Structures are given as structure tokens and as C-alpha cells.
Amino acid sequence: MSMAAIEFRGVSRTFPAGRPALEGVDLAVADGERLAVLGPSGSGKSTLLRLAAGLDRPTAGGVWFDGRCMDDVPPHRRDVGLVFQEPTLLPYLTVAGNLEFGMKARGVARDERRRRVAEVAAMLRLDGLLGRRPSELSGGERQRAAIGRSVARRPAVLLLDEPFSSLDLPLRSALRRDLIDLHDRLGMTLIHVTHDQGEALAIGHRVAVLDLGRLVQVGPPREVYNRPATPFVAGFVGDPPMNLIPTDGRLMGIRPEHVRVRPAGETALAATVARVEDRGDSTLITLDLAGARVTARVADPTGLREGGAVALDLDPARACWFDERPTERKASTKLP
């Protein structure tokens, strides 16, 4: 199947009487890449997706597919598949009919349509549901069918806008695996928009982080997690987020799993246990360190109690450093 390399070149989008939804975004997506676009509400991530789909136009800059400017190309000629938070299925058609619909419109031969329906149904575990209508499906089944409808016609680009956000956690995890397996089989270029940092880290070959319309970091999941470019990324990625500790006019960033809790007096960093939170597989310890709140993740909380005195060991090799009043560093947008 065909794929497409996508470039956002200096893209800005400003709506009337409002701040820019996107501001000077330079971002390249490789042929066949899975890119996760991560950000909170209002960060511009859905606007970026709409510009790629042709549902909106940039105020400045342009969107390019395989070296061709697409700003004047309508959505139906961009060869993109779209999946939204709410499944978009035709209620009067069965699952099989929905999977076939886009192929029929493009004149795909009947035997080929049937072959693709069977292939996609097997990949998305829809085999036993092909005769049902959308009203007879669960939420997760409807979303699997919506994804199948978008990919059955083999688009060069698949764009997903928060497709799992209304589903329960077990369903989100299962559909995430389905999506990765589907991409590995079909290889289309994929842009997945989400506010869920765990989802972004799991799905993307790279993660692009947006904050207030600006691209603040792009990189592989491990790099974004371990070496955030800004305090915003440090605080948004990770559950719980990275600790940001003021020290000598700078901020020291360190992940909770890299904070070691020692018996009182063992190190020079004296702290008090403020809260103990059992999460089953680990325990989160919230500590008061000279007025700053620090979170540690420990495997064994034995001997730790609220109000107790402890010492902390913060490994400088694991730390990130930021200016206390940061200016945004330009994120790397080069392809891997």
C-alpha cells in the first residue's frame, strides 16, 4: 500500500478574536511512522490533525504530503482515513457494510472488497460481528469497527483524534494493542492525537508534545520521558510526573523512581513523610523537603509512616536541569 511523508512547515492557525491555536509548528512525519501528538486541552493538537486532514486551512505556513503542498487539496483527495473520539459508522449498515463502504465509493472490485473486509475483521477481532449493526455493538466494538472502516480502503495516512478517550481502561489498553498490530501489518503513516501521556508513549515511534499551540519537544518515548525539554513536558509526562525541585535559581527535575528514601541521618537531605499511597505494585511516598514536595516511588514501604523523618538520595546523573523562569528551548523536529 502507498504511504506518505507529511511535513508541517511553519504552520500557524489563528481563529478570530483568539490566541493562535498553533504557532510556527515545524514537524516532519516519516513514511510509515506512528507519531503520537500529546498535549492538554487547548494545546492545538486537534487543530493540527484537522489541518492534515484538510478540514481546516493554516493561517500561515503549509502542510505537505510527499513534497506536495496540500493546502488547496480537498479532504476527499488527500487519501487519509479519519477516526474520531465518537465512532462514525452508518447506522443502517452492518459492520461488514461499513467496512466496505469506502471501498465501494472508490470502485474497488467486489472480490477485493471481500478479501479486505475479512483481513481487517481478523486483525481487529470483528469476525463474529460482521452481520451486526452499530446499535448492537459495545463501545469498544464500535470503535474497532470505525478504525476498520477507515483502514479497509488502505489510505496512505491514518489520523486518529482521541479515539479511545471515552472507553474504560481495559478497553483502551486492548484497542491500543490492536492499533499497533494493525499498523505493523499495513504500514500506513499514522498520527494519533491524545491527552493521555501513557497512551502516547505506548503508541508512538516518536511523541510530539504541544503546549499552548507551540511544539515544545519531539522525540522517542524514552527520550521524552527521561529528558524532557521543558518543565511543562516534565510535569505533563509521567504518572506521577517528574519532581521539580528549586535549587540555586534552577529547577532540578528527577523522576519519582529515581528518588531513594533512606533512614534519617544517612544523607544531608532531611525530609518528612507527608503521605503514603499504596498502588499495589509500588508505593508512592510524598515528602516535604525544606518546603518543597517530592514524590518517591518505592517497592517496599516498610518503616515509612506519615510524619516520620527520613533522608533522601537524589542521583545527579538521573536529573534534568531547567531555568526557574524558563524560555522554551526549540524542540528537535528531525526525523529519526
NORPETA-V419018 format. One record per pair of residues at least 12 apart in sequence whose C-alpha atoms are under 6 Angstrom apart, sorted by the first residue. I is the first residue (numbers start at 0). J is the second residue. D is the distance in Angstrom with one decimal. If there is no record, write none. Layout:
# NORPETA-V419018
i->I j->J d->D
i->I j->J d->D
This chain:
# NORPETA-V419018
i->1 j->155 d->5.3
i->2 j->30 d->5.7
i->2 j->155 d->4.2
i->2 j->187 d->5.3
i->2 j->188 d->5.9
i->3 j->30 d->5.1
i->3 j->65 d->5.7
i->3 j->155 d->5.7
i->4 j->28 d->5.7
i->4 j->29 d->4.8
i->4 j->30 d->4.5
i->4 j->64 d->5.6
i->4 j->65 d->5.1
i->5 j->27 d->5.8
i->5 j->28 d->5.0
i->5 j->63 d->5.6
i->5 j->64 d->4.7
i->6 j->26 d->5.7
i->6 j->27 d->4.4
i->6 j->62 d->5.8
i->6 j->63 d->5.0
i->7 j->25 d->5.3
i->7 j->26 d->5.1
i->7 j->62 d->4.8
i->8 j->25 d->4.9
i->8 j->60 d->5.5
i->8 j->61 d->5.4
i->9 j->23 d->4.4
i->9 j->24 d->5.0
i->9 j->25 d->5.1
i->9 j->60 d->4.6
i->10 j->23 d->5.0
i->10 j->24 d->4.8
i->10 j->59 d->5.6
i->10 j->60 d->4.3
i->10 j->61 d->5.7
i->11 j->23 d->5.1
i->11 j->57 d->5.8
i->11 j->58 d->5.6
i->11 j->59 d->5.1
i->12 j->57 d->5.0
i->12 j->58 d->4.7
i->20 j->43 d->5.1
i->20 j->212 d->5.0
i->21 j->43 d->5.6
i->21 j->212 d->4.0
i->22 j->212 d->5.5
i->22 j->213 d->5.5
i->24 j->214 d->6.0
i->26 j->332 d->5.4
i->30 j->188 d->5.6
i->31 j->186 d->5.2
i->31 j->187 d->4.9
i->31 j->188 d->4.0
i->32 j->188 d->5.1
i->33 j->189 d->4.7
i->33 j->203 d->5.1
i->33 j->204 d->5.3
i->34 j->190 d->4.9
i->34 j->203 d->4.8
i->34 j->204 d->6.0
i->34 j->205 d->5.3
i->34 j->206 d->5.9
i->35 j->190 d->5.9
i->35 j->191 d->4.7
i->35 j->192 d->5.9
i->35 j->199 d->5.2
i->35 j->203 d->4.7
i->35 j->206 d->4.8
i->36 j->191 d->6.0
i->36 j->192 d->4.7
i->36 j->206 d->5.9
i->36 j->207 d->4.8
i->37 j->193 d->5.3
i->37 j->194 d->5.5
i->37 j->208 d->4.8
i->38 j->194 d->5.1
i->38 j->208 d->5.8
i->38 j->209 d->5.1
i->39 j->194 d->5.3
i->42 j->209 d->5.6
i->42 j->210 d->4.9
i->42 j->211 d->4.4
i->42 j->212 d->5.0
i->43 j->212 d->4.9
i->52 j->74 d->5.8
i->53 j->73 d->5.9
i->53 j->74 d->4.7
i->78 j->154 d->5.2
i->78 j->155 d->5.7
i->79 j->154 d->5.2
i->79 j->156 d->4.7
i->79 j->157 d->5.7
i->80 j->149 d->4.9
i->80 j->154 d->5.8
i->80 j->157 d->4.7
i->81 j->158 d->5.0
i->81 j->159 d->5.9
i->82 j->159 d->4.7
i->83 j->159 d->6.0
i->83 j->160 d->4.9
i->83 j->162 d->5.2
i->84 j->161 d->5.1
i->84 j->162 d->4.1
i->86 j->142 d->5.3
i->86 j->145 d->5.5
i->90 j->133 d->5.7
i->93 j->130 d->5.5
i->93 j->131 d->5.1
i->93 j->132 d->4.3
i->94 j->129 d->4.7
i->94 j->131 d->5.9
i->94 j->132 d->5.9
i->95 j->129 d->4.7
i->97 j->148 d->6.0
i->98 j->148 d->4.2
i->102 j->152 d->5.2
i->155 j->187 d->5.4
i->156 j->187 d->5.6
i->156 j->188 d->4.7
i->156 j->189 d->5.8
i->157 j->189 d->4.8
i->158 j->189 d->6.0
i->158 j->190 d->5.0
i->159 j->191 d->4.8
i->159 j->192 d->6.0
i->160 j->192 d->4.9
i->161 j->192 d->5.5
i->161 j->193 d->4.9
i->196 j->236 d->5.6
i->200 j->220 d->5.0
i->204 j->219 d->6.0
i->205 j->218 d->5.0
i->205 j->219 d->4.2
i->205 j->220 d->5.9
i->206 j->218 d->5.6
i->206 j->220 d->6.0
i->215 j->330 d->5.2
i->216 j->330 d->4.3
i->217 j->331 d->5.8
i->217 j->332 d->5.8
i->241 j->253 d->5.5
i->241 j->254 d->4.5
i->242 j->254 d->5.9
i->242 j->293 d->5.9
i->249 j->321 d->5.8
i->249 j->322 d->4.8
i->249 j->323 d->4.7
i->250 j->320 d->5.7
i->250 j->321 d->5.0
i->250 j->323 d->5.4
i->251 j->319 d->5.8
i->251 j->320 d->4.9
i->252 j->318 d->5.4
i->252 j->319 d->4.8
i->252 j->320 d->6.0
i->253 j->318 d->4.9
i->255 j->294 d->5.3
i->255 j->295 d->4.2
i->255 j->296 d->5.1
i->256 j->296 d->4.8
i->258 j->295 d->5.2
i->258 j->313 d->5.4
i->259 j->311 d->5.7
i->259 j->312 d->4.9
i->260 j->310 d->6.0
i->260 j->311 d->4.9
i->261 j->309 d->5.9
i->261 j->310 d->4.9
i->261 j->311 d->5.8
i->262 j->309 d->5.1
i->262 j->310 d->5.7
i->263 j->308 d->5.7
i->263 j->309 d->4.0
i->263 j->310 d->4.7
i->266 j->310 d->5.6
i->268 j->310 d->5.4
i->268 j->311 d->5.3
i->269 j->310 d->4.6
i->270 j->287 d->5.5
i->270 j->288 d->4.7
i->270 j->309 d->5.4
i->270 j->310 d->5.7
i->271 j->286 d->5.5
i->271 j->287 d->5.1
i->271 j->306 d->5.9
i->271 j->307 d->5.7
i->271 j->308 d->4.7
i->271 j->309 d->6.0
i->272 j->286 d->4.6
i->272 j->305 d->5.0
i->272 j->306 d->5.2
i->272 j->307 d->5.4
i->273 j->285 d->5.4
i->273 j->286 d->5.1
i->273 j->305 d->5.3
i->273 j->306 d->6.0
i->274 j->305 d->5.5
i->281 j->297 d->5.9
i->281 j->298 d->4.9
i->282 j->296 d->5.7
i->282 j->297 d->5.3
i->283 j->295 d->5.7
i->283 j->296 d->4.7
